Amino acid sequence: MARFTTDSEATAREIISRYPRPKSALIPLLHLAQEQDGFVADDAMEHIAELVGVTPAEVLGTCSFYEMFKREPVGKYLINVCTNISCQIMGGYELLEHAEESLGIKAGSTTPDGMFTIEDVECIAACTEAPCLQVNYRYFYKVTPDDADALLDDLQHGRRAHEVPKHGVLARTRQQLPNDRAGNAVPGACEEPVWLRTAETSS
């Protein structure tokens, strides 16, 4: 379990500064925590709560709502095999079973070396490219069992590092906003609406 490191905390504070309200940075900070540790640790959620001025329960409520945030360690490579209707028709279940056999684990499990976690997932919005899967949320389309074997071998031997970073990394280049912009909005655009201010002053 880990709070933000010194470098991650500096990044967190820079992210928070982009928003008119600190709480608006909650989801980007959860991504930052997952990038740091590969999952969102309880201590990291407490640290986020301190930084944005909410309770740890509010951070947990957001974290637990979204499937992409993992609250327990997963493998270096998280493999999501889609078995929803289009992929199911085109061999999604067979692809999942093949991956389970190849890695010697069942969906929802991680290999003993910590390299791979497999998940059976709902639609990942690539229905025309079925059967498809994601590795750390990078898409692979029309995957055959042979394709899956080649992909697993490439990942195992580091041949896809340019294409698939470790779990938690969303982008290799961190966004930077000019100092005069908040949340990529024109200054003043995020003020409370007039009707709300009027209601507050008249109550």
C-alpha positions in Angstrom: 0.0 0.0 0.0 1.5 3.4 -1.0 0.8 7.0 -0.8 2.1 9.2 -3.7 5.8 9.4 -4.0 7.4 12.9 -3.9 7.4 13.0 -7.7 3.9 11.7 -8.0 2.6 14.2 -5.5 4.2 17.1 -7.4 2.4 15.8 -10.5 -0.8 15.5 -8.6 -0.6 19.1 -7.4 0.0 20.2 -11.0 -3.0 18.3 -12.2 -5.2 19.8 -9.4 -4.1 23.3 -10.4 -5.8 22.8 -13.8 -9.2 22.7 -12.3 -11.4 25.5 -10.7 -12.4 23.0 -7.9 -9.8 20.4 -6.6 -12.4 17.6 -6.5 -12.7 17.8 -10.3 -9.2 16.2 -10.4 -10.3 13.1 -8.7 -10.4 10.7 -11.7 -7.0 11.9 -13.2 -5.5 11.4 -9.7 -6.8 7.9 -9.5 -5.2 7.2 -12.9 -1.9 8.7 -11.5 -2.1 6.4 -8.5 -2.6 3.4 -10.7 0.3 4.4 -12.9 2.5 4.6 -9.9 1.7 1.2 -8.4 -0.2 -0.7 -11.1 -3.4 -0.5 -9.0 -5.1 2.0 -6.7 -3.8 1.4 -3.1 -5.9 2.3 0.0 -3.2 4.7 1.2 -3.2 6.4 -2.2 -6.9 7.0 -2.0 -6.4 8.5 1.4 -3.7 10.7 0.0 -5.9 11.8 -2.9 -8.7 12.6 -0.4 -6.3 14.9 1.5 -5.2 16.6 -1.6 -8.6 17.4 -3.0 -10.5 18.0 0.3 -12.9 15.1 0.3 -13.3 12.0 2.4 -11.6 8.7 1.6 -15.1 7.2 1.2 -15.8 9.6 -1.7 -12.6 8.6 -3.4 -13.4 5.0 -2.9 -16.9 5.6 -4.3 -15.4 7.0 -7.5 -12.7 4.4 -7.8 -15.0 1.4 -7.3 -17.5 2.7 -9.9 -15.1 2.4 -12.8 -13.9 -1.0 -14.1 -10.6 0.3 -15.2 -9.4 1.1 -11.7 -8.0 -2.0 -9.9 -8.0 -2.1 -6.2 -5.7 -5.1 -6.0 -2.5 -5.8 -7.8 -2.8 -7.2 -11.3 -0.2 -8.5 -13.7 2.2 -6.3 -15.7 -0.1 -7.0 -18.6 -3.9 -7.1 -18.0 -5.6 -9.0 -20.9 -9.3 -8.2 -21.4 -10.9 -10.7 -23.7 -14.3 -9.6 -24.9 -17.1 -12.2 -24.9 -20.1 -10.0 -25.6 -22.4 -10.8 -28.5 -20.3 -9.9 -31.6 -17.1 -11.4 -30.1 -19.1 -14.3 -28.8 -20.4 -15.1 -32.3 -16.9 -14.7 -33.8 -15.1 -17.0 -31.3 -14.6 -14.8 -28.2 -15.2 -17.6 -25.7 -12.9 -19.9 -27.6 -10.2 -17.2 -27.6 -10.6 -16.7 -23.9 -10.3 -20.5 -23.2 -7.3 -20.6 -25.4 -5.6 -17.8 -23.5 -6.5 -19.5 -20.2 -4.9 -22.8 -21.5 -1.8 -21.0 -22.8 -1.1 -19.2 -19.5 -2.4 -22.0 -17.2 -4.8 -19.7 -15.3 -8.5 -18.9 -15.3 -10.1 -15.6 -16.1 -9.8 -13.3 -13.0 -6.4 -14.8 -12.1 -2.8 -13.7 -12.4 0.2 -15.9 -13.5 2.5 -16.9 -10.6 5.3 -14.7 -12.1 3.0 -11.6 -12.0 3.3 -11.1 -15.8 -0.3 -11.7 -16.9 -3.8 -11.2 -15.6 -6.8 -12.4 -17.7 -10.3 -11.0 -17.5 -13.5 -12.0 -19.3 -15.1 -8.6 -20.1 -18.2 -7.1 -21.6 -18.3 -5.1 -24.8 -15.2 -3.0 -25.4 -16.8 -1.1 -28.3 -14.9 -2.8 -31.2 -17.8 -5.0 -32.5 -16.8 -4.8 -36.2 -13.4 -6.1 -35.3 -14.5 -9.2 -33.4 -13.1 -11.2 -31.7 -11.0 -8.5 -30.0 -9.1 -8.1 -26.8 -7.2 -5.4 -25.0 -3.8 -5.5 -23.3 -3.5 -2.7 -20.7 -6.4 -1.1 -22.6 -4.6 -1.1 -26.0 -6.7 -2.8 -28.7 -6.0 -5.9 -30.7 -8.5 -6.8 -33.4 -9.7 -10.0 -35.1 -7.5 -12.1 -32.9 -7.1 -15.8 -33.7 -5.7 -18.3 -31.2 -2.4 -18.2 -33.2 -2.4 -14.4 -33.0 -3.0 -14.6 -29.2 0.0 -17.0 -28.8 2.3 -14.7 -30.8 1.1 -11.7 -28.8 1.7 -13.4 -25.4 5.2 -14.5 -26.6 6.0 -10.9 -27.7 4.8 -9.5 -24.4 6.7 -12.1 -22.4 9.9 -11.2 -24.2 9.5 -7.4 -24.2 8.9 -7.1 -27.9 5.8 -5.0 -27.5 7.1 -2.5 -25.0 6.9 0.3 -27.6 3.2 -0.5 -28.1 2.0 -1.7 -24.7 3.5 0.0 -21.5 3.0 -1.5 -18.1 -0.4 -1.6 -16.5 -1.6 1.9 -15.4 0.1 4.0 -18.0 -2.4 5.8 -20.1 -0.1 7.9 -22.2 3.6 8.3 -22.6 3.4 12.1 -22.8 1.8 14.0 -19.9 -0.6 16.8 -20.7 0.5 20.3 -19.9 -1.8 23.3 -19.9 -0.9 27.0 -20.1 -1.0 28.8 -16.7 -3.9 31.0 -17.8 -6.2 28.0 -18.5 -8.0 25.9 -16.0 -9.5 22.5 -17.0 -8.9 23.6 -20.6 -11.7 26.1 -20.2 -11.7 29.9 -20.7 -11.1 31.7 -17.4 -14.4 32.5 -15.7 -16.4 29.9 -17.7 -16.6 27.5 -14.7 -18.2 29.9 -12.4 -21.5 28.9 -10.7 -24.6 29.8 -12.8 -26.3 33.0 -11.9 -29.5 31.2 -10.9 -27.6 29.2 -8.3 -25.8 32.2 -6.8 -29.2 34.0 -6.7 -30.9 31.1 -5.0 -28.1 31.0 -2.4 -28.2 34.7 -1.6 -32.0 34.8 -1.3 -32.3 31.8 1.0 
